[in-house]
């Protein structure tokens, strides 16, 4: 009996020793570090053939007649996440106007050719003619003293960075009043602008005018691909309709060249006197009050963050104006 107890005790010790050894081996396996590859694979790298078909479909869509959706983008930042990058925008956007096209950062320079080549997105220089005129007046300088180098800078940026053209914004006097001196100054400013951009337009660059369409004489209207009405102050569809009719029937702008402007941070009144966001409501008015060429969304970065999708209102406007065909 004593020997049996000794044998049992021995076996118990051996079993516990082996078990402990296995336990330690298991723990070693658990705690051993393993290198993980956190490299990001872009869509074209995941399935190149599928990506090629997708980008071709987007280019085909943009080559067909459709309602345009263009945006103003405050580029040049890279510290607040994906909303700072051109690559994060919806692929179906037709044109992006860069607010800081003079100071493109490395991300801008990387993203611009991708958008142009893969998605046929037009990238435009934002040229603020209003601020140049105001600076000339406040400093007592002639307009050409400031405008000439600013235009040269714009042309250089377009050529050096492969941009598709520019959008000219101007909200000042258009030179049709009774003050001959003012009219002459406006005419000089306008001619300096036209002399610089007309040769570029003839060579394939595109230009938008964000201004009163009457600022440009009828003989020079073909220089501009789009005429953008600043309609963000419109309180309802009636005011919007009035501005559209003035541009078409009084200024003589072809309806398909005309864009209206909405801001994702601004509200307007719908047909039932309820407050609604401008962008989705104005997208509907592109058709109901026209039809016209499309919609310009300013301050587009404000539309980036939503609970379940980025650029929710921008994507919604594209879908409203150009519904995807049923599969």
C-alpha positions in Angstrom: 0.0 0.0 0.0 2.8 2.3 0.9 4.5 1.6 -2.5 1.3 2.3 -4.4 1.0 5.6 -2.6 4.6 6.4 -3.5 3.9 5.5 -7.2 0.8 7.7 -7.2 2.6 10.6 -5.7 5.4 10.3 -8.3 3.0 10.1 -11.1 1.1 13.2 -9.7 4.4 15.2 -9.5 5.4 14.1 -13.1 1.9 15.0 -14.4 1.9 18.4 -12.7 5.5 19.1 -14.0 4.6 18.3 -17.6 1.4 20.3 -17.3 3.2 23.3 -15.9 5.7 23.0 -18.8 2.9 23.0 -21.3 1.3 25.9 -19.6 4.5 28.0 -19.7 4.9 27.0 -23.4 1.4 28.2 -24.1 1.9 31.5 -22.4 5.1 32.0 -24.4 3.2 31.5 -27.5 0.6 34.0 -26.5 3.0 36.8 -25.5 5.3 36.4 -28.5 5.0 39.6 -30.6 4.1 39.4 -34.3 4.7 42.1 -36.8 1.6 43.4 -38.5 1.6 45.1 -41.8 -0.5 48.3 -41.6 0.2 49.4 -45.1 -2.9 50.9 -46.9 -3.8 49.3 -50.2 -5.5 51.8 -52.5 -8.6 50.8 -54.6 -6.5 50.5 -57.7 -4.2 48.1 -55.9 -6.9 45.9 -54.5 -8.5 45.1 -57.8 -6.9 46.9 -60.7 -9.3 45.6 -63.4 -12.4 46.5 -61.4 -11.0 49.9 -60.6 -10.2 50.6 -64.3 -13.8 49.7 -65.2 -15.1 52.0 -62.5 -13.0 55.0 -63.4 -13.9 54.5 -67.1 -17.6 54.6 -66.2 -17.1 57.9 -64.3 -15.3 59.4 -67.3 -18.1 58.2 -69.6 -20.7 59.8 -67.3 -18.9 63.1 -67.4 -18.5 63.0 -71.2 -22.3 62.8 -71.6 -24.8 65.6 -71.2 -25.7 65.9 -67.6 -26.3 68.5 -64.8 -23.0 69.7 -63.5 -22.1 69.8 -59.8 -19.0 71.9 -59.1 -17.5 72.9 -55.7 -15.2 75.4 -54.1 -12.6 73.8 -51.9 -10.4 75.4 -49.3 -7.2 73.5 -50.1 -3.7 73.7 -48.7 -4.4 72.3 -45.3 -3.3 68.9 -44.1 -3.8 68.7 -40.3 -7.5 68.0 -39.8 -8.0 64.6 -41.4 -9.4 63.4 -44.8 -11.6 66.4 -45.3 -8.4 68.4 -46.2 -7.6 66.1 -49.2 -8.9 66.4 -52.7 -8.9 62.6 -52.9 -11.7 62.3 -50.4 -14.2 64.1 -52.7 -17.0 62.3 -54.5 -15.7 61.1 -57.9 -18.7 62.5 -59.8 -17.9 66.2 -59.0 -17.3 67.9 -62.3 -15.0 70.7 -61.3 -13.1 71.8 -58.1 -12.2 75.4 -57.6 -9.1 75.7 -55.4 -9.3 78.6 -53.0 -5.5 78.5 -52.4 -4.2 77.5 -55.8 -1.1 79.7 -55.4 0.1 77.6 -52.4 -0.5 73.9 -53.3 0.9 71.5 -50.8 2.4 68.1 -51.6 -1.0 66.3 -51.1 -2.6 68.7 -53.6 0.1 68.1 -56.1 -0.3 64.3 -55.7 -4.1 64.3 -55.8 -4.7 66.8 -58.7 -3.5 64.5 -61.6 -5.3 61.5 -60.1 -8.6 63.4 -60.2 -7.9 64.7 -63.7 -6.8 61.5 -65.2 -8.9 58.9 -63.5 -12.2 60.9 -63.1 -12.0 63.7 -65.7 -12.4 66.2 -62.8 -11.5 69.8 -63.8 -9.3 71.6 -61.3 -9.5 75.4 -61.4 -7.6 78.3 -60.0 -9.7 80.7 -57.9 -9.0 84.3 -59.0 -10.6 87.0 -56.8 -10.8 90.1 -58.9 -12.9 91.9 -56.3 -10.1 91.9 -53.7 -7.5 93.1 -56.3 -9.7 96.1 -57.2 -10.4 96.9 -53.6 -6.7 96.8 -52.8 -5.9 99.1 -55.7 -8.5 101.6 -54.5 -7.5 101.5 -50.9 -3.8 102.0 -51.7 -4.4 104.6 -54.3 -2.7 102.6 -57.1 -3.8 102.1 -60.6 -5.7 98.8 -61.1 -3.2 97.5 -63.7 -0.4 97.9 -61.2 -1.8 95.1 -59.1 -3.9 93.2 -61.7 -1.1 92.6 -64.2 1.2 90.6 -61.8 -1.8 88.8 -60.3 -2.9 87.6 -63.7 0.7 86.5 -64.5 0.8 84.6 -61.2 -2.5 82.9 -62.1 -1.3 81.9 -65.6 2.0 80.5 -64.2 0.1 78.5 -61.6 -2.2 77.0 -64.2 0.7 76.1 -66.5 3.2 74.9 -63.9 0.7 72.7 -62.0 -1.3 71.4 -65.0 -4.6 73.1 -63.9 -7.5 73.1 -66.2 -8.3 76.8 -66.0 -9.7 79.4 -63.5 -12.8 80.7 -62.0 -13.0 84.5 -61.9 -15.0 86.0 -59.0 -16.1 89.6 -59.0 -18.8 91.4 -57.0 -18.1 95.0 -57.7 -19.3 97.7 -60.1 -19.7 96.3 -63.6 -19.2 99.7 -65.3 -22.7 100.3 -66.7 -23.5 103.4 -64.5 -23.5 107.1 -65.2 -20.0 107.8 -63.9 -17.7 107.9 -66.9 -14.5 107.7 -64.9 -15.6 104.6 -63.0 -16.9 103.0 -66.3 -13.5 103.6 -67.9 -11.6 102.1 -65.0 -13.9 99.0 -65.0 -13.4 98.7 -68.8 -9.6 98.8 -68.4 -9.8 96.1 -65.7 -12.0 93.9 -67.8 -9.9 94.3 -70.9 -6.7 93.3 -69.0 -8.5 90.2 -67.8 -9.8 89.2 -71.2 -6.5 89.9 -72.9 -4.8 87.4 -70.6 -7.4 84.6 -70.5 -8.8 84.6 -74.1 -5.6 83.0 -75.6 -5.7 80.3 -72.9 -9.4 79.6 -73.6 -8.6 79.2 -77.3 -6.0 76.6 -76.3 -8.4 74.5 -74.3 -8.4 76.0 -70.8 -11.8 76.6 -69.2 -13.0 79.6 -67.3 -15.9 80.2 -65.0 -17.3 83.7 -64.2 -18.7 84.1 -60.7 -20.3 87.6 -61.2 -23.1 89.5 -62.7 -23.1 88.1 -66.3 -23.4 91.7 -67.7 -19.8 92.3 -66.6 -18.7 90.6 -69.8 -19.7 92.1 -73.1 -21.7 89.8 -75.4 -18.8 89.6 -77.9 -16.6 88.0 -75.3 -19.1 85.6 -73.7 -17.7 82.5 -75.3 -14.5 82.9 -73.3 -16.4 81.5 -70.3 -17.6 77.9 -70.0 -19.9 78.6 -67.0 -21.6 81.6 -65.5 -22.1 81.2 -61.8 -24.8 83.2 -60.0 -24.2 83.9 -56.3 -27.6 82.8 -55.0 -26.7 82.0 -51.4 -28.6 85.1 -50.2 -31.8 83.9 -51.9 -34.5 83.3 -49.3 -36.9 81.2 -51.4 -37.5 79.6 -54.8 -39.2 82.8 -56.1 -36.1 84.9 -55.5 -33.9 82.2 -57.0 -36.2 82.0 -60.1 -36.0 85.7 -60.6 -32.2 85.7 -60.6 -32.1 82.8 -63.1 -34.6 84.5 -65.4 -32.6 87.8 -65.3 -29.5 85.9 -66.4 -31.2 84.0 -69.2 -33.7 86.6 -70.6 -32.0 89.9 -69.8 -28.3 89.1 -69.9 -28.7 86.5 -72.6 -26.7 83.7 -71.0 -27.6 80.2 -72.4 -29.4 78.3 -69.7 -27.0 75.3 -70.0 -24.1 77.5 -69.1 -25.7 78.8 -65.9 -25.0 77.5 -62.4 -26.6 78.6 -59.1 -24.7 78.5 -55.8 -25.6 76.9 -52.5 -23.8 76.6 -49.2 -24.1 73.5 -46.9 -24.1 75.8 -43.8 -26.9 78.0 -45.0 -30.7 77.6 -45.0 -33.5 78.7 -47.3 -37.3 78.5 -47.4 -38.9 75.7 -49.3 -42.2 75.9 -51.1 -44.1 75.1 -47.9 -42.4 78.0 -46.0 -40.2 75.5 -44.0 -36.5 76.1 -43.4 -34.4 73.6 -45.4 -30.7 73.3 -46.2 -29.7 75.1 -49.4 -27.8 72.4 -51.2 -30.5 69.7 -51.5 -33.2 72.3 -52.2 -31.2 74.2 -54.8 -30.4 71.0 -56.5 -34.1 70.5 -57.1 -34.4 74.1 -58.3 -31.8 73.5 -61.0 -34.5 71.5 -62.7 -37.7 73.3 -61.5 -36.5 76.8 -62.1 -34.7 76.1 -65.3 -33.6 73.7 -66.3 -30.1 75.2 -66.1 -26.6 73.9 -66.2 -26.2 72.8 -62.7 -25.1 73.6 -59.1 -22.0 75.2 -57.5 -21.4 74.2 -53.9 -19.3 76.7 -52.0 -17.6 75.9 -48.7 -17.8 72.2 -49.6 -15.6 71.1 -46.7 -18.5 72.0 -44.3 -20.4 69.1 -45.9 -17.7 66.5 -45.1 -18.6 65.2 -41.7 -21.9 63.2 -41.3 -22.8 60.2 -39.2 -22.8 57.6 -41.9 -21.3 59.1 -45.0 -19.0 61.9 -46.1 -20.2 64.8 -48.3 -23.8 63.7 -47.8 -25.4 66.8 -49.3 -23.0 66.9 -52.2 -23.6 63.3 -53.1 -27.3 63.8 -52.6 -27.3 66.8 -55.1 -25.4 64.7 -57.7 -27.9 61.9 -57.3 -30.9 64.3 -57.4 -29.7 65.9 -60.6 -28.3 62.7 -62.3 -30.0 59.7 -60.9 -28.1 56.4 -61.2 -29.7 54.1 -63.7 -31.4 51.0 -62.2 -29.4 47.8 -62.6 
